[in-house]
């Protein structure tokens, strides 16, 4: 049995989140939180909140022991919409810049 937590439509690119999630995949929860707190990436703030939420879900909804939990699955998918912005270029034209969003999923299991 595993407990999951979701965070949807985060205003950060999935590429940036994937770098942080690769650091904690398969680690114990305490080790993963230590890694995230010492990682200077903007995605680590969202991931810390989400990991704490997954641990709380495991403890309260499934009766698991928080000391025995590890990160069994973590993934990021592109969000449903992108914010489109225009960057002015020469001769009155413009380039479209896509501000991407992400959906993050973290699942924890007992050893």
DSSP file (Angstrom, degrees, kcal/mol; ACC not computed):
  #  RESIDUE AA STRUCTURE BP1 BP2  ACC     N-H-->O    O-->H-N    N-H-->O    O-->H-N    TCO  KAPPA ALPHA  PHI   PSI    X-CA   Y-CA   Z-CA
    1    1 A X              0   0    0      0, 0.0   109,-0.6     0, 0.0     2,-0.3   0.000 360.0 360.0 360.0 141.1    0.0    0.0    0.0
    2    2 A X  E     -A  109   0A   0    107,-0.1     2,-0.4    70,-0.0   107,-0.2  -0.957 360.0-138.8-133.3 152.3    1.2    3.5   -0.8
    3    3 A X  E     -A  108   0A   0    105,-2.3   105,-2.6    -2,-0.3     2,-0.3  -0.918  23.4-162.5-110.3 135.7    0.1    7.0    0.0
    4    4 A X  E     -A  107   0A   0     -2,-0.4     2,-0.3   103,-0.2   103,-0.2  -0.807  11.5-167.6-118.4 157.3    0.2    9.7   -2.6
    5    5 A X  E     -A  106   0A   0    101,-2.0   101,-2.2    -2,-0.3     2,-0.3  -0.990  10.3-157.5-140.8 142.3    0.2   13.5   -2.7
    6    6 A X  E     -A  105   0A   0     -2,-0.3     2,-0.4    99,-0.2    99,-0.2  -0.910  10.9-170.5-122.6 146.2   -0.4   15.7   -5.7
    7    7 A X  E     -A  104   0A   0     97,-2.4    97,-3.1    -2,-0.3     2,-0.3  -0.967  21.0-164.9-134.3 118.7    0.5   19.3   -6.5
    8    8 A X  E     +     0   0A   0     -2,-0.4    95,-0.2    95,-0.2    71,-0.0  -0.783  55.3  10.0-115.9 150.5   -1.0   20.7   -9.6
    9    9 A X  E    S+     0   0A   0     -2,-0.3     2,-0.3    93,-0.3    -1,-0.2   0.880  70.9 176.0  56.3  47.0   -0.5   23.7  -11.9
   10   10 A X  E     -A  102   0A   0     92,-2.6     2,-2.0    -3,-0.3    92,-1.8  -0.635  36.3-124.9 -77.4 137.7    2.8   24.8  -10.3
   11   11 A X  S    S+     0   0    0     -2,-0.3     2,-0.3    90,-0.2    90,-0.2  -0.410  78.7  94.7 -85.6  64.2    4.3   27.8  -12.1
   12   12 A X  S    S-     0   0    0     -2,-2.0    -2,-0.1    87,-0.1     2,-0.1  -0.985  81.8 -98.1-149.9 147.2    7.6   26.1  -12.7
   13   13 A X    >>  -     0   0    0     -2,-0.3     4,-1.5     1,-0.1     3,-0.6  -0.365  24.6-129.7 -69.0 141.7    9.0   24.2  -15.7
   14   14 A X  H 3> S+     0   0    0     87,-0.3     4,-2.3     1,-0.2     5,-0.1   0.813 106.8  61.8 -60.9 -29.7    8.9   20.4  -15.5
   15   15 A X  H 3> S+     0   0    0      1,-0.2     4,-1.1     2,-0.2    -1,-0.2   0.895 104.7  47.1 -62.6 -39.1   12.5   20.2  -16.5
   16   16 A X  H <> S+     0   0    0     -3,-0.6     4,-0.9     1,-0.2    -1,-0.2   0.854 112.9  48.4 -71.7 -34.6   13.5   22.1  -13.4
   17   17 A X  H  X S+     0   0    0     -4,-1.5     4,-2.4     1,-0.2     3,-0.3   0.872 103.9  60.7 -72.3 -36.9   11.4   19.9  -11.1
   18   18 A X  H  X S+     0   0    0     -4,-2.3     4,-2.0     1,-0.2    -1,-0.2   0.850  98.6  57.6 -60.8 -35.6   12.7   16.7  -12.7
   19   19 A X  H  X S+     0   0    0     -4,-1.1     4,-0.6     1,-0.2    -1,-0.2   0.904 110.9  42.6 -60.7 -42.3   16.2   17.5  -11.5
   20   20 A X  H >X S+     0   0    0     -4,-0.9     3,-0.9    -3,-0.3     4,-0.7   0.895 112.0  53.0 -73.2 -40.5   15.1   17.8   -7.9
   21   21 A X  H >X S+     0   0    0     -4,-2.4     4,-1.1     1,-0.3     3,-0.6   0.837 101.4  60.6 -66.5 -31.7   12.9   14.7   -8.0
   22   22 A X  H 3< S+     0   0    0     -4,-2.0    -1,-0.3     1,-0.2    -2,-0.2   0.772  99.0  59.5 -65.2 -24.2   15.8   12.6   -9.4
   23   23 A X  H << S+     0   0    0     -3,-0.9    -1,-0.2    -4,-0.6    -2,-0.2   0.815 113.1  34.2 -72.5 -30.2   17.7   13.4   -6.2
   24   24 A X  H X< S+     0   0    0     -4,-0.7     3,-2.0    -3,-0.6    47,-0.3   0.517  80.6 124.8-107.3  -5.8   15.1   11.9   -3.8
   25   25 A X  T 3< S+     0   0    0     -4,-1.1    47,-0.1     1,-0.3     3,-0.1  -0.366  86.8   4.6 -61.7 124.3   13.7    8.9   -5.8
   26   26 A X  T 3  S+     0   0    0     45,-1.8    -1,-0.3     1,-0.3     2,-0.2   0.427 102.2 124.8  85.4  -0.3   14.0    5.7   -3.7
   27   27 A X    <   -     0   0    0     -3,-2.0    44,-2.9     1,-0.1    -1,-0.3  -0.496  69.4 -95.9 -90.2 159.6   15.4    7.4   -0.6
   28   28 A X  B  >  -B   70   0A   0     42,-0.3     4,-2.8    -2,-0.2    42,-0.3  -0.358  38.3-113.6 -64.3 155.5   14.1    7.3    3.0
   29   29 A X  H  > S+     0   0    0     40,-1.8     4,-2.5     1,-0.2     5,-0.2   0.900 115.7  49.6 -63.4 -41.8   11.8   10.2    3.9
   30   30 A X  H  > S+     0   0    0     39,-0.3     4,-1.9     2,-0.2    -1,-0.2   0.916 113.9  45.6 -64.6 -41.7   14.3   11.7    6.4
   31   31 A X  H  > S+     0   0    0      2,-0.2     4,-2.3     1,-0.2    -2,-0.2   0.907 112.2  52.0 -65.6 -41.7   17.2   11.5    4.0
   32   32 A X  H  X S+     0   0    0     -4,-2.8     4,-2.5     1,-0.2    -2,-0.2   0.900 109.0  49.6 -63.2 -41.3   15.0   13.0    1.2
   33   33 A X  H  X S+     0   0    0     -4,-2.5     4,-2.2     1,-0.2    -1,-0.2   0.888 110.3  51.3 -65.7 -37.5   14.0   15.9    3.4
   34   34 A X  H  X S+     0   0    0     -4,-1.9     4,-1.0     2,-0.2    -2,-0.2   0.903 111.0  47.8 -63.8 -41.1   17.6   16.5    4.3
   35   35 A X  H  < S+     0   0    0     -4,-2.3     3,-0.4     1,-0.2    -2,-0.2   0.923 112.8  48.7 -64.0 -44.7   18.6   16.5    0.6
   36   36 A X  H >< S+     0   0    0     -4,-2.5     3,-1.2     1,-0.2     5,-0.2   0.873 107.4  54.3 -66.5 -37.4   15.8   18.9   -0.3
   37   37 A X  H 3< S+     0   0    0     -4,-2.2    -1,-0.2     1,-0.2    -2,-0.2   0.773 113.2  43.5 -68.4 -23.8   16.6   21.4    2.5
   38   38 A X  T 3< S+     0   0    0     -4,-1.0     2,-0.6    -3,-0.4    -1,-0.2   0.246  90.7 100.5-104.9  12.5   20.2   21.6    1.3
   39   39 A X    <   -     0   0    0     -3,-1.2     2,-1.3    -4,-0.1     5,-0.1  -0.877  64.4-148.0 -99.9 121.3   19.4   21.9   -2.5
   40   40 A X        +     0   0    0     -2,-0.6     2,-0.3     4,-0.1    -1,-0.1  -0.206  58.4 116.9 -85.3  48.7   19.5   25.4   -3.8
   41   41 A X    >   -     0   0    0     -2,-1.3     3,-1.0    -5,-0.2     4,-0.4  -0.877  68.3-132.4-113.1 148.1   16.8   24.9   -6.4
   42   42 A X  T >> S+     0   0    0     -2,-0.3     3,-0.7     1,-0.2     4,-0.6   0.783 105.4  61.8 -69.4 -25.2   13.4   26.7   -6.5
   43   43 A X  H 3> S+     0   0    0      1,-0.2     4,-1.9   -27,-0.2    -1,-0.2   0.679  86.7  74.5 -73.5 -16.5   11.6   23.4   -7.0
   44   44 A X  H <> S+     0   0    0     -3,-1.0     4,-2.3     1,-0.2    -1,-0.2   0.820  89.1  58.3 -69.3 -28.9   12.8   22.1   -3.7
   45   45 A X  H <> S+     0   0    0     -3,-0.7     4,-1.8    -4,-0.4    -1,-0.2   0.944 109.5  43.2 -62.3 -48.0   10.4   24.3   -1.8
   46   46 A X  H  X S+     0   0    0     -4,-0.6     4,-2.2     1,-0.2    -2,-0.2   0.883 113.8  52.2 -63.7 -38.6    7.4   22.8   -3.5
   47   47 A X  H  X S+     0   0    0     -4,-1.9     4,-2.6     2,-0.2    -1,-0.2   0.864 105.9  53.2 -70.2 -36.3    8.8   19.3   -3.2
   48   48 A X  H  X S+     0   0    0     -4,-2.3     4,-2.3     2,-0.2    -1,-0.2   0.939 111.1  46.9 -62.2 -46.6    9.4   19.7    0.6
   49   49 A X  H  X S+     0   0    0     -4,-1.8     4,-1.8     1,-0.2    -2,-0.2   0.911 114.2  47.5 -60.0 -43.2    5.7   20.7    1.1
   50   50 A X  H  X S+     0   0    0     -4,-2.2     4,-2.2     2,-0.2    -1,-0.2   0.882 110.6  50.6 -69.4 -38.7    4.5   17.8   -1.1
   51   51 A X  H  X S+     0   0    0     -4,-2.6     4,-2.2     2,-0.2    -1,-0.2   0.908 110.1  50.3 -66.3 -41.6    6.7   15.2    0.6
   52   52 A X  H  X S+     0   0    0     -4,-2.3     4,-2.1     1,-0.2    -1,-0.2   0.877 110.5  51.0 -62.1 -36.7    5.4   16.4    4.0
   53   53 A X  H  X S+     0   0    0     -4,-1.8     4,-2.3     2,-0.2    -2,-0.2   0.894 108.9  50.2 -67.1 -40.5    1.9   16.1    2.7
   54   54 A X  H  X S+     0   0    0     -4,-2.2     4,-2.1     2,-0.2    -2,-0.2   0.889 110.8  49.6 -65.8 -38.6    2.5   12.5    1.4
   55   55 A X  H  X S+     0   0    0     -4,-2.2     4,-2.2     2,-0.2    -2,-0.2   0.908 111.2  49.4 -66.0 -41.6    3.9   11.5    4.8
   56   56 A X  H  X S+     0   0    0     -4,-2.1     4,-2.8     2,-0.2     5,-0.4   0.889 110.2  51.2 -64.4 -39.4    0.9   13.0    6.6
   57   57 A X  H  X>S+     0   0    0     -4,-2.3     4,-2.2     1,-0.2     5,-0.9   0.908 110.6  49.1 -62.7 -41.5   -1.5   11.1    4.2
   58   58 A X  H  X5S+     0   0    0     -4,-2.1     6,-2.4     3,-0.2     4,-0.7   0.902 116.0  42.8 -64.7 -41.0    0.4    7.9    4.9
   59   59 A X  H  X5S+     0   0    0     -4,-2.2     4,-0.5     4,-0.2    -2,-0.2   0.933 124.7  31.3 -72.7 -46.3    0.2    8.4    8.7
   60   60 A X  H  <5S+     0   0    0     -4,-2.8    -3,-0.2    -5,-0.2    -2,-0.2   0.872 128.5  32.6 -84.7 -38.5   -3.4    9.6    9.0
   61   61 A X  H  <5S+     0   0    0     -4,-2.2    -3,-0.2    -5,-0.4    -2,-0.1   0.805 132.3  25.2 -91.3 -30.5   -5.2    7.9    6.1
   62   62 A X  H  <<S-     0   0    0     -5,-0.9    -3,-0.2    -4,-0.7    -2,-0.1   0.456  95.3-124.0-116.5  -3.2   -3.4    4.5    5.9
   63   63 A X     <  +     0   0    0     -4,-0.5    -4,-0.2    -6,-0.2     2,-0.1   0.791  52.9 158.5  67.4  29.3   -2.0    4.1    9.5
   64   64 A X        -     0   0    0     -6,-2.4     2,-0.6    -9,-0.1    -1,-0.2  -0.482  48.0-108.9 -84.5 157.3    1.6    3.8    8.3
   65   65 A X    >   -     0   0    0     -2,-0.1     3,-1.5     1,-0.1     4,-0.2  -0.766  20.7-148.3 -85.3 120.0    4.7    4.4   10.6
   66   66 A X  G >  S+     0   0    0     -2,-0.6     3,-0.9     1,-0.3   -37,-0.2   0.763  94.3  61.8 -62.3 -24.8    6.4    7.6    9.5
   67   67 A X  G 3  S+     0   0    0      1,-0.2    -1,-0.3   -38,-0.1   -37,-0.1   0.717 104.3  48.1 -73.7 -19.5    9.8    6.3   10.5
   68   68 A X  G <  S+     0   0    0     -3,-1.5    43,-1.8   -40,-0.1    -1,-0.2   0.304  87.6 115.7-102.7   8.2    9.6    3.4    8.0
   69   69 A X  E <   + C   0 110A   0     -3,-0.9   -40,-1.8    -4,-0.2   -39,-0.3  -0.488  36.8 178.9 -85.3 148.8    8.6    5.4    5.0
   70   70 A X  E     -BC  28 109A   0     39,-2.2    39,-2.2   -42,-0.3     2,-1.0  -0.958  40.6 -97.3-139.2 160.2   10.6    5.9    1.8
   71   71 A X  E     + C   0 108A   0    -44,-2.9   -45,-1.8    -2,-0.3    37,-0.2  -0.671  42.8 172.4 -80.5 104.7    9.9    7.7   -1.5
   72   72 A X  E     +     0   0A   0     35,-1.4     2,-0.3    -2,-1.0    36,-0.2   0.809  64.9   9.7 -85.4 -30.8    8.6    4.9   -3.8
   73   73 A X  E     + C   0 107A   0     34,-1.8    34,-3.4     2,-0.0     2,-0.3  -0.985  58.1 168.5-151.9 135.2    7.6    7.0   -6.7
   74   74 A X  E     + C   0 106A   0     -2,-0.3     2,-0.3    32,-0.2    32,-0.2  -0.955  14.5 158.7-148.2 132.5    8.0   10.6   -7.8
   75   75 A X  E     - C   0 105A   0     30,-2.4    30,-2.7    -2,-0.3     2,-0.4  -0.973  25.3-147.4-149.9 161.2    7.2   12.1  -11.1
   76   76 A X  E     - C   0 104A   0     -2,-0.3     2,-0.3    28,-0.2    28,-0.2  -0.994  13.2-174.1-132.7 139.4    6.4   15.4  -12.9
   77   77 A X  E     - C   0 103A   0     26,-2.5    26,-2.6    -2,-0.4    -2,-0.0  -0.932  37.6 -90.6-127.9 154.2    4.2   15.9  -15.9
   78   78 A X  E     - C   0 102A   0     -2,-0.3    24,-0.3    24,-0.2   -65,-0.1  -0.350  48.9-111.2 -63.5 143.9    3.6   19.1  -17.9
   79   79 A X        -     0   0    0     22,-3.1    22,-0.1   -69,-0.1    -1,-0.1  -0.132  25.3-105.1 -71.9 171.6    0.6   21.2  -16.7
   80   80 A X  S    S+     0   0    0     22,-0.1     2,-0.3     1,-0.1    -1,-0.1   0.755  97.3  27.6 -74.0 -24.8   -2.6   21.6  -18.6
   81   81 A X        -     0   0    0      2,-0.0     2,-0.4     0, 0.0    20,-0.3  -0.961  62.7-147.9-138.9 156.5   -1.9   25.2  -19.7
   82   82 A X        -     0   0    0     -2,-0.3     2,-0.5    18,-0.1    18,-0.2  -0.964  22.1-126.3-120.5 138.5    1.0   27.4  -20.6
   83   83 A X  E     -D   99   0B   0     16,-2.4    16,-3.6    -2,-0.4     2,-0.5  -0.721  26.7-145.9 -81.4 130.1    1.1   31.1  -20.0
   84   84 A X  E     +D   98   0B   0     -2,-0.5     2,-0.3    14,-0.2    14,-0.2  -0.868  20.5 178.0-104.8 127.2    2.0   32.8  -23.3
   85   85 A X  E     -D   97   0B   0     12,-2.8    12,-3.5    -2,-0.5     2,-0.5  -0.898  22.2-130.5-125.0 154.5    4.1   36.0  -23.2
   86   86 A X  E     -D   96   0B   0     -2,-0.3     2,-0.6    10,-0.2    10,-0.2  -0.912  11.1-161.4-112.2 129.1    5.5   38.2  -26.0
   87   87 A X  E     -D   95   0B   0      8,-3.2     8,-2.7    -2,-0.5     2,-0.0  -0.938  27.9-121.8-106.7 118.4    9.1   39.3  -26.2
   88   88 A X  E     +D   94   0B   0     -2,-0.6     6,-0.3     6,-0.2     2,-0.2  -0.327  36.0 178.7 -63.5 138.1    9.6   42.3  -28.5
   89   89 A X    >   -     0   0    0      4,-2.6     3,-0.6     1,-0.2     4,-0.2  -0.619  35.7 -57.8-125.4-174.1   12.0   41.7  -31.4
   90   90 A X  G >  S+     0   0    0      1,-0.2     3,-1.4    -2,-0.2    -1,-0.2  -0.226 110.1  21.6 -70.8 157.7   13.2   43.8  -34.3
   91   91 A X  G 3  S-     0   0    0      1,-0.3    -1,-0.2     2,-0.0     3,-0.1   0.783 130.8 -61.1  58.7  33.9   11.1   45.4  -37.0
   92   92 A X  G <  S+     0   0    0     -3,-0.6    -1,-0.3     1,-0.2    -2,-0.2   0.585 106.4 120.8  77.6   9.9    7.9   45.3  -35.0
   93   93 A X    <   -     0   0    0     -3,-1.4    -4,-2.6    -4,-0.2     2,-0.3  -0.349  44.2-153.8 -97.8-177.1    7.8   41.5  -34.5
   94   94 A X  E     -D   88   0B   0     -6,-0.3     2,-0.4    -2,-0.1    -6,-0.2  -0.995  12.4-130.1-156.5 151.8    7.8   39.4  -31.4
   95   95 A X  E     -D   87   0B   0     -8,-2.7    -8,-3.2    -2,-0.3     2,-0.5  -0.854  27.0-125.9-102.7 141.1    8.8   36.0  -30.1
   96   96 A X  E     -D   86   0B   0     -2,-0.4     2,-0.5   -10,-0.2   -10,-0.2  -0.736  20.6-160.8 -86.6 130.2    6.3   34.0  -28.0
   97   97 A X  E     -D   85   0B   0    -12,-3.5   -12,-2.8    -2,-0.5     2,-0.6  -0.955   8.5-146.1-110.5 128.2    7.7   32.8  -24.6
   98   98 A X  E     -D   84   0B   0     -2,-0.5     2,-0.9   -14,-0.2   -14,-0.2  -0.846   2.4-156.4 -98.2 117.5    5.9   29.9  -23.0
   99   99 A X  E     -D   83   0B   0    -16,-3.6   -16,-2.4    -2,-0.6     2,-0.1  -0.830  26.1-148.9 -91.5 105.6    5.7   30.0  -19.2
  100  100 A X        -     0   0    0     -2,-0.9     2,-0.3   -18,-0.2   -18,-0.1  -0.353  10.5-152.9 -84.0 155.5    5.2   26.3  -18.4
  101  101 A X        -     0   0    0    -20,-0.3   -22,-3.1   -90,-0.2     2,-0.3  -0.812   9.7-149.0-120.9 164.9    3.3   24.7  -15.5
  102  102 A X  E     -AC  10  78A   0    -92,-1.8   -92,-2.6   -24,-0.3     2,-0.5  -0.941  13.4-148.9-136.0 152.7    3.8   21.3  -13.8
  103  103 A X  E     - C   0  77A   0    -26,-2.6   -26,-2.5    -2,-0.3     2,-0.4  -0.997  24.1-162.7-115.9 125.1    1.9   18.6  -12.0
  104  104 A X  E     -AC   7  76A   0    -97,-3.1   -97,-2.4    -2,-0.5     2,-0.4  -0.906   7.1-171.8-113.0 137.3    4.0   16.8   -9.4
  105  105 A X  E     -AC   6  75A   0    -30,-2.7   -30,-2.4    -2,-0.4     2,-0.4  -0.995   3.0-178.1-127.1 131.9    3.2   13.4   -7.8
  106  106 A X  E     -AC   5  74A   0   -101,-2.2  -101,-2.0    -2,-0.4     2,-0.4  -0.999   3.4-171.6-129.5 132.1    5.0   11.8   -4.8
  107  107 A X  E     -AC   4  73A   0    -34,-3.4   -34,-1.8    -2,-0.4   -35,-1.4  -0.969   3.6-163.5-122.2 139.1    4.2    8.4   -3.4
  108  108 A X  E     -AC   3  71A   0   -105,-2.6  -105,-2.3    -2,-0.4     2,-0.3  -0.927   5.8-173.5-121.8 147.9    5.6    6.9   -0.2
  109  109 A X  E     -AC   2  70A   0    -39,-2.2   -39,-2.2    -2,-0.3     2,-0.3  -0.896  27.0-107.7-132.3 162.3    5.6    3.3    1.0
  110  110 A X  E       C   0  69A   0   -109,-0.6   -41,-0.2    -2,-0.3   -44,-0.1  -0.667 360.0 360.0 -87.3 148.0    6.6    1.4    4.1
  111  111 A X              0   0    0    -43,-1.8    -1,-0.1    -2,-0.3   -42,-0.1   0.474 360.0 360.0 -72.7 360.0    9.7   -0.7    4.1
